[in-house]
Amino acid sequence: MINQALLNPKSIVVVGGSNDVQKPGGAVLRNLIEGGFRGDLYVTNLKETEVQGIRSFQDPSQLPEVDLAILAIAAKFIPETVELLAGRKNTRGFIILSAGFSEENHAGKLLEQQVVDTINRAGGSLIGPNCIGVLTPAYHGVFTKPIPTLDPKGCDFISGSGATAVFIMEAGIPNGLTFSQVFSVGNSAQLGVEEILAHLDETFDPATSSRIKLLYIETISKPQMLLKHASSLIRKGCRIAAIKAGSSDAGSRAASSHTGALASPDVAVDALFRKAGIVRCYGREELISVASVFTFPELKGDRMAIITHAGGPAVMLTDALSNAGMQVPHIDSPAAGELLTQLFPGSSVANPIDFLATGTAQQLGTIIDYTDLKFGEIDGMAVIFGTPGLTPVFDVYDLLDRKMRSSGKPVYPILPSGLTAKEEVHEFVVKGNTFFPDEVVFGNAVARVFHTPKPAPAVPAQPAVDTAAIRAIIDRSADGYISPGAIQGLMDASGIPRAGEAVVITAEEAIRAATRIGYPVVMKVVGPVHKSDVGGVVLNVKDGAAVAREFGRMMAIRDTTAVLIQPMLSGIELFVGAKFEPKFGHVVLCGLGGIFIEVLKDVAKGLAPLSKDEILAMIRGLKSYKIIQGVRGQQGVNEEMFADVILRLSALLTAAPEITELDFNPLLGSAERVVAVDARIRVDKRTGGQADRR
C-alpha cells in the first residue's frame, strides 16, 4: 500500500502552493525548495502564474503527470482534485495537509471516505488528512519547522499528532538526537502508524535501515499488526519506544468481575507493548531520553557507575536508578585503591565516583578507563559534568567524546550546563554525540529500557488440553456467566487443579455433600457475583447442623439459586483472571487474591497466548512477589505450579475465545499445591474472540 510515489517521487505538485510562507501551502513549498528536492516541482494556484519561482498552473487539469501531490486547500475542494490527479495525472502518492475531515464532523468523515475510495481504486498511498506531512531523504514534505538534518542512522519517527512530532524534534535535536524519516499520519484515513511500521519491517535492510523507531499513538486501530511488526523489527535488531496517549480510563465501563474492573483498555496496551518489546513512555521528555539511550550500545547488566564532579546530581541519580530497580554497587577493590591515588585528596571512588569540582579531564579519562577495564562489577557509566562557567570545558567534552567511542561499556554523558557551556555542548553534539541534560530523567529512561523484555515468541508453546471437551461445553453454554458444572468441566479439560466441590439446592443435599467432602467445609452462594459483599461465603463449617443453618440463610440471599460446598483449604490467596479486549484479544492478569486484589491492585498483565517465560516474568514482577516466595519463615507458593495454572488458562482461552471474563479468585497456593477454590467465567459468543489478527 505504501508506494515509491509517496516515498521517493520523481515529481511533486503542491496544490494550493502560495507565496505566503506563513500559510501551509507556502511553507511546504519553501521547505521542498530549501530541502533540495531533485525532481520536477509544480504548483497549482488559481490566482498566480509563478509561486516562489516555480511555475503555477491556475488550472490543475493543465498539469503534466505527477507522482506525488501535497494538498493544502480547503477540504471541500479536495475530493474533486484527488479524482483529477488520480484519474488523469497518474498521481499515486498523496499527502493531505488540510483539516476539516473526520476529526471535525460526520460530513467531513464522508468527504474523507470519498477521497480514500478514489485513492484506493487507483492503487495510491495517502498520508493524512489533517497532518504536517512527511520528511524523507528524498523530499521535505512538511509545512513546519524544525527541519532536522536527516541521518540514515537516526530515528524513524511515526506520529499520530503533527504538533507532538514538531515538539519532540524541537526538544530532541539540541540533545543530539537525529532523525532518518518522519511520518505525520494525522487522521490515518488510509495509512496509520501500524501500516507505516509494517512497511519499515517489510523493507528493513540491516545494512542501511535505521534501527531506532519512535511512535506517538493516540489510537491503536490494528493492535495485532502493531504487535507483529514491532516484534519482528526488534528481533531484527531494532529498538522501539512509543507513547500511547489517552491512558486514563475516564469513562471506565461498568464491570461485573474483578478482572473486568482491572483490565482497562490501557492495560491491554501495556500488555501488548510488553509482549512486543516496545519501551512504553508517558511524555515527550521521556521518549526523547529513551530514544537517546537507544543511540548507545546495549547495556548488558543493571550495575551502573556514576562518575561526577558534583555531589548533588550524583545523589539524585543514585536515588533514581535505585528506585527504578537498577544497582549502583559499592566499589571496594584493589583497583579502586589504585585509582584513588591518581585523584586529588578528598575524592571518592566508592560509587558514585566523585573526583571533585577541581578534577581534570585527564582524571576523568583515567576513571573511565578503570571503570571500563578493571571494575568487573560495573556494566555501564553515567558521567555527570557541568560547569560553573569559570573556565571553558572543551577539553573535558573532547575527552568524553573519545572515551565514549573507545570504551567497551556504555558511557552516558549527562551535561547539565546547556547555557553556560553552550558552545562546548554544541561542539560535542556536532561530533555526532547524544547527551542527557537531566540526571533523574536519564536514570528513569535507562531503567525503563533495561527492564523492557525482549519480544515474546510469536507462537508460544502451550500445554495440551482437551479441546474437544472444551468446545462441547462452550457450544452448549448460553451467553453470560456459565454454571458451576460447566466451569468445573472447563477447568478439568484444561488441567487446572480445583477443590472438590458440590452444588446443592436442598439442605439434605448440603449435609450429604459436606459429609462426603469431609469437615470442615466452605459454603458459598451460587448466583450473586460478589459473594463476600452479600454475606454469601462462610468458612470453617464443622458439622451438619451448621451446614443446614447456613444453607437456609444463604438461600434467602437475593439472586441465590444454589449453594456451593467445598473443603476448607489453607494457603496464600492468589488471583488469576482474563478479560477479552476487542481487537487486542485476551488480557491475562495475576497477583495476590481475595480482597487484596481490590485493595492493593498489585497485578501483572500479559496478552494471550502467553509463554512460560512471560508468565514467570509476570509473577516475578509483582510488588508482592516476596510474599509468593515466602517471607519471615512463612511458607511461600510453588511458583512453577502457579505459572502452570496461568499457562493452562492461556491454553483454555485459545480453545475457547468466546470467554470474555474469567476469574479464579482465590486460588490457594502453598509449596505443595496451587488449587482454584472459586471461579467465574462469562461467555459472549457474539463478540468474544474477535481479535484483529491482521
C-alpha positions as CSV (number, residue, x, y, z in Angstrom):
1,M,0.0,0.0,0.0
2,I,3.0,2.3,0.5
3,N,4.5,3.0,-2.9
4,Q,7.5,4.8,-4.3
5,A,5.4,7.7,-5.4
6,L,5.0,8.6,-1.8
7,L,8.5,7.7,-0.6
8,N,10.7,8.7,-3.5
9,P,8.7,10.7,-6.0
10,K,10.3,12.0,-9.2
11,S,7.8,14.8,-9.4
12,I,5.7,16.7,-6.8
13,V,2.9,19.2,-7.1
14,V,1.9,21.5,-4.2
15,V,-1.9,22.0,-4.7
16,G,-2.6,25.4,-3.1
17,G,1.1,26.5,-3.1
18,S,1.5,30.1,-2.0
19,N,4.0,33.0,-1.9
20,D,2.9,33.5,1.7
21,V,5.2,31.2,3.7
22,Q,3.0,31.7,6.8
23,K,0.4,29.5,5.2
24,P,0.8,25.7,4.9
25,G,0.9,25.8,1.1
26,G,3.6,28.4,1.1
27,A,5.6,26.9,3.9
28,V,5.7,23.3,2.5
29,L,6.8,24.7,-0.9
30,R,9.6,26.7,0.7
31,N,10.7,23.5,2.6
32,L,10.7,21.5,-0.6
33,I,12.8,24.1,-2.4
34,E,15.2,24.6,0.5
35,G,15.5,20.9,1.1
36,G,16.9,20.5,-2.4
37,F,14.2,18.2,-4.0
38,R,15.8,17.0,-7.2
39,G,12.8,16.1,-9.2
40,D,10.2,18.2,-11.0
41,L,8.3,20.6,-8.8
42,Y,4.9,22.1,-9.7
43,V,2.4,24.4,-8.1
44,T,-1.3,24.9,-8.6
45,N,-2.7,28.3,-7.5
46,L,-5.8,29.7,-9.1
47,K,-4.5,33.3,-8.9
48,E,-0.8,33.0,-9.6
49,T,1.3,32.0,-12.6
50,E,4.5,31.8,-10.6
51,V,4.9,30.9,-6.9
52,Q,8.3,31.2,-5.1
53,G,10.0,30.9,-8.5
54,I,8.0,27.8,-9.5
55,R,5.6,27.8,-12.4
56,S,2.0,27.7,-11.2
57,F,-0.8,26.1,-13.0
58,Q,-4.0,28.1,-12.5
59,D,-6.0,25.2,-14.0
60,P,-5.0,21.9,-12.4
61,S,-6.2,20.0,-15.5
62,Q,-3.2,21.5,-17.3
63,L,-0.7,19.8,-15.1
64,P,1.6,17.2,-16.5
65,E,1.6,13.7,-15.0
66,V,3.0,13.9,-11.4
67,D,3.9,11.2,-8.8
68,L,3.1,13.0,-5.6
69,A,0.5,15.6,-4.7
70,I,0.7,17.6,-1.5
71,L,-2.7,19.3,-0.9
72,A,-3.2,22.5,1.1
73,I,-6.6,23.6,0.0
74,A,-10.0,23.7,1.7
75,A,-11.4,20.2,2.4
76,K,-14.5,20.7,0.2
77,F,-12.3,21.0,-2.9
78,I,-10.1,18.0,-2.2
79,P,-12.3,15.1,-3.4
80,E,-12.6,16.6,-6.9
81,T,-8.9,17.5,-7.1
82,V,-7.8,14.0,-6.0
83,E,-10.2,12.5,-8.6
84,L,-8.5,14.6,-11.3
85,L,-4.9,13.8,-10.1
86,A,-5.5,10.0,-9.6
87,G,-7.6,9.6,-12.8
88,R,-5.9,11.9,-15.3
89,K,-2.4,12.7,-14.0
90,N,-1.3,9.2,-12.8
91,T,-0.7,10.5,-9.3
92,R,-0.2,7.7,-6.9
93,G,1.1,9.5,-3.8
94,F,-1.0,11.9,-1.7
95,I,-0.3,14.0,1.4
96,I,-3.3,16.0,2.6
97,L,-2.3,18.7,5.0
98,S,-5.8,20.2,5.2
99,A,-8.1,19.8,8.2
100,G,-11.9,19.6,8.0
101,F,-12.4,15.9,7.7
102,S,-13.3,13.1,10.1
103,E,-11.7,14.9,13.0
104,E,-14.4,17.6,12.6
105,N,-17.8,16.2,11.9
106,H,-19.8,13.5,10.1
107,A,-19.8,15.4,6.8
108,G,-16.1,15.6,7.0
109,K,-15.9,11.9,7.5
110,L,-17.9,11.3,4.3
111,L,-15.5,13.6,2.4
112,E,-12.6,11.7,3.8
113,Q,-14.0,8.3,2.8
114,Q,-14.7,9.6,-0.7
115,V,-11.0,10.6,-1.0
116,V,-9.8,7.3,0.3
117,D,-12.1,5.3,-2.1
118,T,-10.6,7.3,-5.0
119,I,-7.0,6.7,-4.0
120,N,-7.7,3.0,-3.2
121,R,-9.2,2.4,-6.7
122,A,-6.0,4.0,-8.2
123,G,-3.7,1.9,-6.0
124,G,-2.3,5.0,-4.4
125,S,-0.9,5.8,-1.0
126,L,-2.3,8.5,1.3
127,I,-0.9,10.3,4.3
128,G,-3.4,12.4,6.3
129,P,-5.6,14.3,6.1
130,N,-5.0,16.8,8.9
131,C,-1.3,16.2,9.2
132,I,2.0,18.2,8.9
133,G,3.4,15.9,6.2
134,V,6.4,13.7,5.6
135,L,10.1,14.0,5.8
136,T,12.2,11.5,3.9
137,P,15.7,11.7,2.4
138,A,14.0,12.4,-1.0
139,Y,12.0,15.4,0.0
140,H,10.9,17.7,2.9
141,G,7.1,17.5,2.5
142,V,6.2,19.3,5.7
143,F,5.0,22.8,6.4
144,T,6.6,23.0,9.8
145,K,9.9,23.6,11.4
146,P,12.4,22.4,12.7
147,I,13.7,20.5,9.7
148,P,16.3,18.1,11.1
149,T,19.3,17.1,9.0
150,L,18.3,13.6,8.1
151,D,20.7,10.9,9.1
152,P,20.3,7.2,7.9
153,K,21.3,6.1,11.5
154,G,18.8,8.5,13.1
155,C,15.3,7.7,14.3
156,D,12.4,6.7,12.1
157,F,9.5,8.6,13.7
158,I,5.8,8.0,13.2
159,S,3.4,10.3,14.9
160,G,-0.4,10.5,15.1
161,S,-0.1,14.1,16.1
162,G,1.7,16.7,13.9
163,A,2.2,19.2,16.7
164,T,3.6,16.5,19.0
165,A,6.1,15.4,16.3
166,V,7.3,19.0,16.0
167,F,7.7,19.4,19.7
168,I,9.6,16.2,20.1
169,M,12.0,17.1,17.3
170,E,12.3,20.6,18.8
171,A,13.4,19.2,22.1
172,G,15.4,16.2,20.8
173,I,17.6,17.8,18.2
174,P,19.6,20.1,20.6
175,N,20.4,17.0,22.6
176,G,22.0,15.4,19.6
177,L,19.0,13.2,18.6
178,T,18.9,12.7,14.9
179,F,16.1,11.5,12.5
180,S,16.0,9.4,9.4
181,Q,12.4,9.7,8.4
182,V,9.3,11.4,9.9
183,F,5.7,10.4,9.1
184,S,2.9,12.5,10.5
185,V,-0.2,10.4,9.8
186,G,-2.9,12.7,11.0
187,N,-6.3,11.1,10.7
188,S,-4.8,7.9,9.4
189,A,-7.6,7.7,6.8
190,Q,-5.6,5.1,4.8
191,L,-2.2,4.7,6.3
192,G,-1.7,4.8,10.1
193,V,1.1,4.2,12.5
194,E,0.6,0.4,12.1
195,E,0.8,0.5,8.3
196,I,4.0,2.6,8.3
197,L,5.6,0.4,10.9
198,A,4.7,-2.7,8.8
199,H,6.3,-1.1,5.8
200,L,9.5,-0.4,7.8
201,D,9.5,-4.0,8.8
202,E,8.9,-5.5,5.4
203,T,11.5,-3.3,3.7
204,F,14.1,-3.5,6.5
205,D,17.7,-3.7,5.3
206,P,20.2,-4.5,8.0
207,A,22.9,-2.5,6.1
208,T,21.0,0.7,5.5
209,S,17.8,0.9,7.6
210,S,17.5,2.9,10.9
211,R,17.5,0.7,14.0
212,I,15.5,3.2,16.1
213,K,11.8,3.6,15.8
214,L,9.8,6.2,17.7
215,L,6.0,6.1,17.8
216,Y,3.4,8.6,19.1
217,I,0.0,6.9,19.1
218,E,-3.4,8.2,20.0
219,T,-5.5,5.3,18.8
220,I,-4.3,1.7,18.2
221,S,-6.7,0.5,15.4
222,K,-4.8,-2.6,14.5
223,P,-3.1,-3.9,17.6
224,Q,-2.2,-7.3,16.1
225,M,-0.5,-5.6,13.2
226,L,1.5,-3.4,15.6
227,L,2.5,-6.5,17.7
228,K,3.6,-8.5,14.7
229,H,5.7,-5.9,13.0
230,A,7.2,-4.3,16.2
231,S,8.2,-7.7,17.4
232,S,9.7,-8.5,14.0
233,L,11.7,-5.3,13.9
234,I,13.1,-5.8,17.4
235,R,14.1,-9.3,16.6
236,K,16.0,-7.9,13.6
237,G,18.0,-5.7,16.0
238,C,15.8,-2.5,16.1
239,R,14.7,-0.7,19.3
240,I,11.3,0.8,19.6
241,A,9.8,3.3,22.0
242,A,6.3,4.6,22.0
243,I,3.9,7.0,23.7
244,K,0.3,5.8,23.8
245,A,-1.7,8.9,24.7
246,G,-5.1,8.6,26.4
247,S,-4.0,6.2,29.0
248,S,-6.6,7.2,31.6
249,D,-9.9,5.4,31.6
250,A,-12.0,8.4,32.4
251,G,-15.1,6.8,31.0
252,S,-14.5,3.4,32.6
253,R,-17.1,0.8,31.8
254,A,-19.0,-0.9,34.5
255,A,-17.6,-4.4,35.1
256,S,-19.1,-7.3,37.0
257,S,-15.9,-9.1,37.8
258,H,-12.6,-8.2,39.4
259,T,-10.8,-8.8,36.1
260,G,-13.3,-6.7,34.3
261,A,-12.7,-3.8,36.7
262,L,-8.9,-4.1,36.5
263,A,-8.4,-4.8,32.8
264,S,-9.0,-1.4,31.2
265,P,-8.1,-0.8,27.5
266,D,-4.8,0.8,28.7
267,V,-3.9,-2.4,30.5
268,A,-4.3,-4.1,27.1
269,V,-1.9,-1.5,25.6
270,D,0.6,-2.1,28.3
271,A,0.4,-5.9,27.8
272,L,0.8,-5.5,24.0
273,F,3.8,-3.3,24.3
274,R,5.4,-5.6,26.8
275,K,4.8,-8.6,24.6
276,A,6.2,-6.8,21.6
277,G,9.3,-5.5,23.4
278,I,8.3,-1.8,22.9
279,V,9.5,0.6,25.6
280,R,6.5,2.5,26.8
281,C,6.9,6.2,27.5
282,Y,4.4,8.6,29.0
283,G,5.7,12.0,27.8
284,R,7.8,13.8,25.3
285,E,10.9,14.2,27.5
286,E,10.8,10.6,28.4
287,L,10.5,9.5,24.8
288,I,13.5,11.7,23.9
289,S,15.5,10.3,26.7
290,V,14.7,6.7,25.9
291,A,15.5,7.4,22.2
292,S,18.8,8.8,23.3
293,V,19.6,5.7,25.4
294,F,18.9,3.7,22.2
295,T,21.8,5.5,20.5
296,F,24.3,3.9,22.9
297,P,25.5,0.3,22.9
298,E,23.0,-2.0,24.7
299,L,23.5,-2.2,28.5
300,K,24.4,-5.8,29.4
301,G,23.6,-5.6,33.1
302,D,21.9,-3.4,35.6
303,R,25.0,-2.2,37.6
304,M,25.8,1.4,37.0
305,A,28.8,3.6,38.0
306,I,28.1,7.3,38.5
307,I,31.1,9.5,37.7
308,T,30.8,13.1,38.7
309,H,32.4,16.3,40.0
310,A,29.1,17.4,41.6
311,G,27.7,15.6,44.6
312,G,24.0,16.7,44.4
313,P,23.2,15.4,40.9
314,A,25.0,12.1,41.7
315,V,22.8,11.6,44.8
316,M,19.7,12.3,42.8
317,L,20.8,9.9,40.0
318,T,21.6,7.2,42.6
319,D,18.1,7.6,44.0
320,A,16.5,7.5,40.6
321,L,18.4,4.4,39.5
322,S,17.8,2.5,42.8
323,N,14.1,3.4,42.8
324,A,13.8,2.1,39.3
325,G,15.3,-1.3,40.0
326,M,18.9,-0.6,38.9
327,Q,22.0,-1.1,41.0
328,V,24.7,1.4,42.0
329,P,27.1,-1.1,43.6
330,H,29.7,-0.2,46.1
331,I,33.2,-0.3,44.6
332,D,35.8,-1.6,47.0
333,S,38.7,-3.4,45.3
334,P,42.5,-3.1,45.0
335,A,41.9,-1.4,41.6
336,A,39.7,1.2,43.4
337,G,42.6,1.9,45.7
338,E,44.9,2.4,42.8
339,L,42.5,4.8,41.1
340,L,42.2,6.8,44.3
341,T,45.9,7.5,44.3
342,Q,45.6,9.2,40.9
343,L,42.9,11.7,42.1
344,F,43.0,14.8,44.2
345,P,42.7,14.3,48.0
346,G,39.1,14.2,49.1
347,S,38.0,12.3,46.0
348,S,35.9,9.2,46.4
349,V,35.8,6.0,44.3
350,A,33.2,4.1,46.3
351,N,30.4,4.8,43.7
352,P,29.4,7.5,43.0
353,I,32.9,8.2,41.9
354,D,33.4,11.9,42.8
355,F,36.6,13.5,41.5
356,L,35.7,16.9,42.9
357,A,35.0,20.3,41.2
358,T,38.7,20.7,40.7
359,G,39.0,17.4,38.8
360,T,40.7,17.5,35.4
361,A,39.9,16.0,32.0
362,Q,42.9,13.6,32.4
363,Q,41.5,12.4,35.7
364,L,38.1,11.8,34.1
365,G,39.8,9.7,31.4
366,T,41.6,7.6,34.0
367,I,38.3,7.0,35.9
368,I,36.6,5.9,32.7
369,D,39.4,3.5,31.8
370,Y,39.5,2.0,35.2
371,T,35.7,1.5,35.2
372,D,35.8,0.0,31.8
373,L,38.7,-2.3,32.2
374,K,39.2,-3.0,35.9
375,F,35.8,-2.8,37.6
376,G,34.1,-6.0,36.7
377,E,31.2,-5.2,39.0
378,I,30.1,-2.4,36.6
379,D,28.1,-2.7,33.4
380,G,27.7,1.0,32.4
381,M,28.8,4.5,33.3
382,A,26.9,7.8,33.7
383,V,29.2,10.8,33.6
384,I,27.8,14.0,35.1
385,F,29.8,17.0,34.1
386,G,28.7,20.6,34.1
387,T,30.5,23.9,34.7
388,P,30.0,27.0,36.8
389,G,31.5,29.0,33.9
390,L,34.9,29.8,35.4
391,T,36.8,28.2,32.6
392,P,36.0,26.6,29.2
393,V,35.5,22.8,29.4
394,F,36.2,21.9,25.7
395,D,39.0,19.6,26.9
396,V,36.6,17.6,29.1
397,Y,34.0,17.1,26.4
398,D,36.6,16.3,23.8
399,L,37.9,13.5,26.1
400,L,34.4,12.3,26.8
401,D,33.8,12.1,23.1
402,R,36.9,9.9,22.6
403,K,36.2,7.7,25.6
404,M,32.6,7.1,24.6
405,R,33.8,5.7,21.3
406,S,36.6,3.5,22.7
407,S,35.0,2.2,25.9
408,G,33.7,-1.4,25.9
409,K,31.0,-0.4,28.3
410,P,28.3,2.3,27.5
411,V,29.3,5.8,28.7
412,Y,26.2,8.0,29.1
413,P,27.0,11.8,29.2
414,I,24.8,14.0,31.4
415,L,25.7,17.6,30.6
416,P,23.5,20.0,32.6
417,S,25.2,23.2,31.6
418,G,23.4,23.7,28.3
419,L,23.5,27.5,28.7
420,T,26.8,28.2,30.5
421,A,28.7,25.6,28.3
422,K,26.6,26.2,25.2
423,E,29.5,26.3,22.8
424,E,31.2,23.2,24.3
425,V,27.9,21.3,24.3
426,H,27.2,22.3,20.7
427,E,30.7,21.1,19.6
428,F,30.1,17.9,21.4
429,V,26.8,17.3,19.5
430,V,28.3,18.3,16.2
431,K,30.7,15.4,16.5
432,G,27.7,13.1,16.4
433,N,27.0,12.6,20.1
434,T,23.8,12.5,22.1
435,F,23.6,13.7,25.7
436,F,21.2,13.9,28.6
437,P,20.5,17.3,30.2
438,D,18.9,15.9,33.4
439,E,20.2,13.0,35.6
440,V,16.9,11.9,37.0
441,V,15.2,11.8,33.6
442,F,18.2,9.8,32.3
443,G,18.0,7.4,35.3
444,N,14.4,6.6,34.7
445,A,14.9,6.2,31.0
446,V,17.8,3.9,31.1
447,A,16.0,1.7,33.7
448,R,12.9,1.6,31.6
449,V,14.9,0.5,28.6
450,F,16.8,-2.2,30.6
451,H,13.7,-3.6,32.2
452,T,11.6,-3.9,29.0
453,P,11.7,-7.5,28.0
454,K,12.6,-8.8,24.6
455,P,9.7,-9.8,22.3
456,A,7.8,-12.9,23.3
457,P,7.7,-15.9,20.9
458,A,5.3,-15.3,18.0
459,V,3.7,-18.8,18.7
460,P,4.4,-19.7,22.3
461,A,4.3,-23.4,23.4
462,Q,1.1,-24.3,25.1
463,P,0.2,-27.3,27.2
464,A,-2.1,-30.0,25.8
465,V,-5.7,-29.5,26.8
466,D,-8.9,-31.4,25.9
467,T,-10.0,-29.1,23.1
468,A,-13.0,-31.3,22.1
469,A,-14.4,-31.3,25.7
470,I,-13.8,-27.5,26.0
471,R,-15.6,-26.8,22.7
472,A,-18.5,-29.1,23.7
473,I,-19.0,-27.2,27.0
474,I,-18.8,-23.8,25.3
475,D,-21.1,-24.7,22.4
476,R,-23.9,-25.8,24.8
477,S,-23.5,-22.9,27.2
478,A,-25.6,-19.8,26.8
479,D,-24.2,-16.3,26.8
480,G,-23.5,-14.8,30.3
481,Y,-21.9,-16.4,33.4
482,I,-21.9,-20.2,32.9
483,S,-22.9,-22.7,35.5
484,P,-20.6,-24.1,38.2
485,G,-20.8,-27.5,36.5
486,A,-19.6,-26.0,33.2
487,I,-16.8,-24.2,34.9
488,Q,-15.7,-27.4,36.5
489,G,-15.7,-29.1,33.1
490,L,-13.6,-26.4,31.6
491,M,-11.1,-26.5,34.4
492,D,-10.8,-30.3,34.3
493,A,-10.4,-30.3,30.5
494,S,-7.7,-27.7,30.8
495,G,-5.9,-29.5,33.6
496,I,-6.4,-26.6,36.1
497,P,-6.5,-28.1,39.6
498,R,-9.6,-27.2,41.6
499,A,-11.0,-28.0,45.0
500,G,-13.5,-30.9,45.3
501,E,-17.0,-29.4,45.4
502,A,-20.7,-29.9,45.1
503,V,-23.6,-27.6,44.1
504,V,-26.7,-28.3,46.2
505,I,-30.3,-27.0,46.2
506,T,-31.6,-28.6,49.4
507,A,-30.4,-28.7,53.0
508,E,-30.4,-32.5,52.9
509,E,-28.1,-32.5,49.8
510,A,-25.9,-30.0,51.5
511,I,-25.4,-32.2,54.6
512,R,-24.7,-35.3,52.4
513,A,-22.2,-33.4,50.3
514,A,-20.4,-31.9,53.3
515,T,-20.2,-35.4,54.9
516,R,-18.7,-36.8,51.6
517,I,-16.2,-34.0,51.1
518,G,-15.2,-34.0,54.8
519,Y,-15.5,-31.4,57.5
520,P,-14.7,-28.6,57.9
521,V,-16.2,-27.1,54.7
522,V,-16.7,-23.8,53.0
523,M,-20.2,-22.7,51.8
524,K,-20.7,-20.2,49.0
525,V,-23.8,-18.8,47.3
526,V,-24.3,-19.5,43.6
527,G,-25.8,-16.6,41.7
528,P,-24.6,-13.3,43.3
529,V,-21.4,-12.1,41.6
530,H,-19.6,-10.6,44.6
531,K,-20.4,-13.3,47.2
532,S,-18.5,-11.8,50.1
533,D,-20.3,-8.5,49.8
534,V,-23.7,-10.1,50.5
535,G,-22.6,-12.5,53.2
536,G,-22.5,-15.3,50.8
537,V,-19.3,-17.0,52.0
538,V,-19.0,-19.0,55.2
539,L,-15.7,-20.6,56.3
540,N,-14.9,-23.5,58.6
541,V,-18.4,-25.0,58.8
542,K,-17.8,-28.0,61.1
543,D,-21.0,-30.1,61.3
544,G,-24.3,-31.0,59.7
545,A,-26.3,-28.7,62.0
546,A,-24.2,-25.7,61.0
547,V,-24.5,-26.7,57.3
548,A,-28.3,-26.8,57.5
549,R,-28.5,-23.5,59.3
550,E,-26.2,-21.7,56.9
551,F,-27.9,-23.2,53.9
552,G,-31.2,-21.8,55.0
553,R,-29.7,-18.3,55.5
554,M,-27.9,-18.3,52.2
555,M,-30.8,-19.4,50.1
556,A,-32.6,-16.3,51.3
557,I,-30.0,-14.0,49.8
558,R,-31.2,-12.2,46.7
559,D,-30.3,-13.9,43.4
560,T,-29.1,-17.1,45.1
561,T,-30.0,-20.2,43.1
562,A,-27.9,-22.9,44.9
563,V,-25.1,-23.3,47.4
564,L,-21.5,-24.5,46.6
565,I,-19.8,-26.7,49.2
566,Q,-16.0,-27.1,49.1
567,P,-13.4,-28.5,51.5
568,M,-11.7,-26.0,53.9
569,L,-8.3,-25.5,52.5
570,S,-5.4,-23.2,53.5
571,G,-2.7,-21.4,51.7
572,I,-1.8,-17.9,50.3
573,E,-4.7,-16.4,48.4
574,L,-3.8,-15.9,44.7
575,F,-5.7,-14.4,41.8
576,V,-5.7,-15.2,38.0
577,G,-8.1,-13.6,35.6
578,A,-8.7,-12.9,31.9
579,K,-10.6,-10.2,30.1
580,F,-11.3,-10.0,26.4
581,E,-10.5,-6.6,25.0
582,P,-11.8,-6.0,21.4
583,K,-9.2,-6.1,18.7
584,F,-6.4,-6.9,21.3
585,G,-7.6,-10.3,22.4
586,H,-7.4,-11.7,26.0
587,V,-5.6,-9.8,28.7
588,V,-4.4,-12.1,31.5
589,L,-3.9,-10.8,35.0
590,C,-2.4,-12.3,38.1
591,G,-1.5,-11.3,41.6
592,L,-2.4,-11.9,45.2
593,G,-6.1,-12.9,45.6
594,G,-9.0,-12.4,47.9
595,I,-9.7,-8.9,49.0
596,F,-6.1,-8.0,48.2
597,I,-6.9,-7.8,44.5
598,E,-9.2,-4.9,45.3
599,V,-7.2,-3.2,48.0
600,L,-3.6,-3.5,46.6
601,K,-4.4,-3.7,42.9
602,D,-1.0,-5.3,42.5
603,V,-1.5,-7.1,39.3
604,A,0.8,-8.2,36.4
605,K,-0.6,-8.4,32.9
606,G,0.1,-10.2,29.7
607,L,-1.5,-10.7,26.3
608,A,-2.6,-14.2,25.5
609,P,-1.3,-16.6,24.3
610,L,1.4,-16.5,26.9
611,S,4.7,-18.3,27.0
612,K,6.1,-19.8,30.2
613,D,8.8,-17.2,30.3
614,E,6.3,-14.4,30.0
615,I,4.3,-15.8,32.9
616,L,7.3,-16.2,35.2
617,A,8.2,-12.6,34.4
618,M,4.7,-11.5,35.3
619,I,4.8,-13.3,38.6
620,R,8.3,-12.1,39.5
621,G,7.3,-8.5,38.6
622,L,4.6,-8.3,41.3
623,K,5.3,-6.0,44.2
624,S,4.0,-8.8,46.4
625,Y,6.4,-11.3,44.9
626,K,8.3,-11.7,48.2
627,I,5.1,-13.0,49.8
628,I,4.8,-15.6,47.0
629,Q,8.5,-16.5,47.6
630,G,7.8,-16.8,51.4
631,V,8.9,-14.2,54.0
632,R,9.8,-14.3,57.7
633,G,9.7,-18.0,57.9
634,Q,6.3,-18.3,56.3
635,Q,5.9,-20.9,53.6
636,G,5.6,-19.4,50.1
637,V,3.9,-20.6,46.9
638,N,5.1,-23.2,44.4
639,E,6.0,-20.7,41.6
640,E,6.1,-23.4,38.9
641,M,2.6,-24.6,39.8
642,F,1.2,-21.1,39.9
643,A,2.8,-20.5,36.4
644,D,1.3,-23.7,35.2
645,V,-2.2,-22.6,36.1
646,I,-1.7,-19.4,34.2
647,L,-0.2,-21.3,31.2
648,R,-3.2,-23.6,31.2
649,L,-5.6,-20.7,31.4
650,S,-3.8,-19.2,28.3
651,A,-4.4,-22.5,26.5
652,L,-8.1,-22.5,27.6
653,L,-8.6,-19.1,26.1
654,T,-7.0,-20.3,22.8
655,A,-9.5,-23.2,22.7
656,A,-12.4,-21.0,23.9
657,P,-12.0,-17.4,22.6
658,E,-15.7,-16.8,23.4
659,I,-14.7,-16.4,27.1
660,T,-14.9,-12.6,27.7
661,E,-14.3,-12.6,31.5
662,L,-12.8,-15.1,33.8
663,D,-11.8,-15.0,37.5
664,F,-10.0,-17.7,39.5
665,N,-10.2,-15.8,42.9
666,P,-9.0,-17.1,45.1
667,L,-6.6,-19.8,44.2
668,L,-4.9,-21.2,47.3
669,G,-1.2,-21.6,47.0
670,S,1.4,-23.4,49.1
671,A,4.7,-25.2,48.5
672,E,2.8,-28.4,47.6
673,R,-0.1,-27.3,45.5
674,V,-2.0,-24.4,43.8
675,V,-5.7,-25.0,43.8
676,A,-8.6,-22.9,42.5
677,V,-11.4,-22.7,45.1
678,D,-13.6,-20.1,43.4
679,A,-14.2,-19.3,39.7
680,R,-16.4,-17.3,37.5
681,I,-16.5,-17.5,33.7
682,R,-18.5,-15.3,31.3
683,V,-19.1,-16.2,27.7
684,D,-20.2,-14.0,24.8
685,K,-20.4,-15.8,21.5
686,R,-21.2,-12.6,19.5
687,T,-18.2,-10.5,20.5
688,G,-15.8,-12.8,22.2
689,G,-12.6,-13.8,20.4
690,Q,-12.9,-11.2,17.7
691,A,-9.3,-10.0,17.9
692,D,-7.8,-8.2,14.9
693,R,-5.4,-10.7,13.5
694,R,-4.0,-8.5,10.8
